Amino acid sequence: MGALRAAELHTFGMCGVGRVFELFRDNVLTDDDEVAVVHGPEEVGYVGSTTPLVDMRATLHQAVTALTIDSVLHDELLGTVQSLPYWHRTYSKLFALHAHVSASLQTWIVAHPVQQKHAGAIKILEEMSNVADRPKRVEFCFHHTTAFENLISETHDRAIDNGQRRSVD
């Protein structure tokens, strides 16, 4: 979800890294279910029990690039994965729904997973360690809208009301 949030807040100075961030920033991807994953509990180290759509999509694309599958099978498998709710997105579920997928193709896909989310997490940790001692400068133009001014006024009014109540009590 970090890449999605970074893309949403990019114009306000938030830094994002990695391929998933770029896909969201460039509006290639727009749905948050692309990165949703079911995790196990603390007792098992929060291990993921599903695969994010963004990674399954990239793995299937890689299978086409490697000439392991053709574009017709790619589109068929991707369509199935997209139709599944995120809590059912696993390769075993995909293969169960497509019994015609050969065992060798199943083995290839499981052996060559693209893990963009994982790579992005590693990259952000590396970036953070490189800039930990340098302050970030953000330059963007903030527009004071009527809604913003109303919010400031309401907040100010509440602060005054709370102060008066305290002095009376």
N, C-alpha and C positions, 0 to 999 in steps of 0.2 A: 504494500500500500504506500510505502514511502516514495517510490518513483511516481506514482499517481499524484500524491500530494505535492511533491516537488514540481511536477509539471503544472499543476493548478496554480501554484504560487510563484512560478518562475518569473513572471513579469514584476513581482514585488521584491525580487532579489534572492529568492531561495535558490540554492544551488542543487542541481540534480546531476547524477552521473549514471552511466550505463545505457545499454540498449533499450531497456524497458522505459526508462525516463524519456529517452529520445522519441520513442514511438508514441507515448502519451503527449509529450510536448508538441510534436508535429501533427497531432490529431489523426495519426494512423490508427491508433487504438483510442477508444473513448469509454469503454465499459469497465467498471471496477471489478467485474467478475473475471476479467482477464488475469488478475493477480491473486484472486481469492484462493486460500488453501485451508483445509481442515488440519488442525494440529492435535496431537495427543496431549495428555495432561503432563504436569510437571514430573510425575514419577517416571515417565519414559523420555524426559528431556525435550518435551514439546515437539517431537519428531512429526514431520508432515505425513499425513496419510493419504493425501491426494496430490495431484500434479497440477500446477497452475496452467490455465489455458494458454497463456503467453509462451510457456515453455513447450507445451505439446504442439502448438502451432509451429514453433521454430524447429522442433524435432522433425515434424512431418515435412516441412520445407527442406530441411537438410537431407531427408530421405530421397526427395525428388532430385536435389542437386547431385547426390551421390549415385543417381540412377538406380536406386533400390526400388522405388515405386514410380508409376507414371502419374501424370497430373489428374487423371480421372479418379484413380484410387485415392490420391491425396485429397481431392475435393470431397470424396465420399467419407473418408475418415474424419476430416476436419469438420464436415457438416454434422457428423454424429457427436463429436466432442463438444462442439458449440451448443448442441441441443441438450446436452446433459447439464443438470444443475452442478455448481462447482463442487458440492460435497460428494458427487459420484464420479468425478473426473480422475480416472486412473487408467493406466494402459491395460490392466487386466480386464476392466469393464469394457473398454473399447474393443479388445480382442474377443471378448465374449459376445459382443453384439455383431461382430464381423467374423464369423467362424471360417469364412473363405480366405482370410488372411493367412498366408503360409507361416509355418513354424519358423522358417529361416528369417522371414521378414520381421516377425515378432521379436526374435532374438536380436536382430540388427537394431531395431528401434530401442529396445531395452538397453542394449550395449552402447548406444550412441545418443544418450539424452542431451538435449541442449538445456542448460540450466542458467538462463539469463538472469533470473531473480537472484540466484546465489552469486553469480559473477558481479552483479550490481552491488550486492551487499559487501562483498570483498573490496570492490573498488571504492565505495564510499568510506569504508574504514581506512583505506590507504590515503585517500584524499584528506580525511580529517586529521590523520597523523601528520600530514605535510603542512597543514595550515593552523595547527592547534595554537601556536604562539603568535599568530598574526591576526589582528582585528580585520573583520570584513567590512568593506565599504560598499554601501548599497546606494545606487543613484537611480531614482525613478521619480516621476512627477506625480505627487499626490494631489488629487483634485478634491477640494472641499465642496461636496455636494450638499444640497438641501437636506437630504437624509442624514448625512454626517453631522451637519450643524444641529439638526433636531436631536440627534443622539447626545451630542455634547451638552446641549441645553437641558435635556431630561436628566442626564447624569449629574450635572451641576445642581439642578433643583433637588434631586434626591439627597445629594450630599448635604445641602443646606437644611433640608427637612430633618435628616438624621441628626445633625448637629443641634438643632433646636430641641428635638425630643430629648436628647441626652442632657441638655442643660436644665430642662424642666424636671426630669426624673430625678 
